[in-house]
Amino acid sequence: MDKYFEIDTDMPDDLGLKIQPNNDTSGFNNFSIKGIPKHKGEYIINISTGFYGRGSDELNKKYKLIIVE
């Protein structure tokens, strides 16, 4: 996975879900949320990375995960 790849979330550690990239080369564009949630609620997932080969670019994505039951 890209060393500049970051995941920031407000999900509690005991929620029972894990965010992981589907492969090492596209971790910031292709990821899965796996597990069985133990709590309902709304959670924010922020994913960001930088590209440093041809200039300086950043990718920032924000997702809202809603667990109802």
TATALIN-V928797 format. One record per backbone hydrogen bond with DSSP energy under -0.5 kcal/mol. CO is the residue of the C=O (numbers start at 0). NH is the residue of the N-H. If there is no record, write none. Layout:
co=CO nh=NH
co=CO nh=NH
This chain:
co=1 nh=4
co=5 nh=47
co=7 nh=45
co=11 nh=14
co=12 nh=15
co=14 nh=37
co=15 nh=35
co=17 nh=19
co=17 nh=33
co=19 nh=31
co=25 nh=28
co=25 nh=29
co=29 nh=21
co=29 nh=22
co=31 nh=19
co=31 nh=33
co=33 nh=17
co=34 nh=36
co=40 nh=66
co=42 nh=64
co=43 nh=9
co=44 nh=62
co=45 nh=7
co=46 nh=60
co=47 nh=5
co=48 nh=58
co=50 nh=56
co=54 nh=56
co=56 nh=50
co=58 nh=48
co=60 nh=46
co=62 nh=44
co=62 nh=64
co=63 nh=65
co=64 nh=42
co=64 nh=66
co=65 nh=67
co=66 nh=40
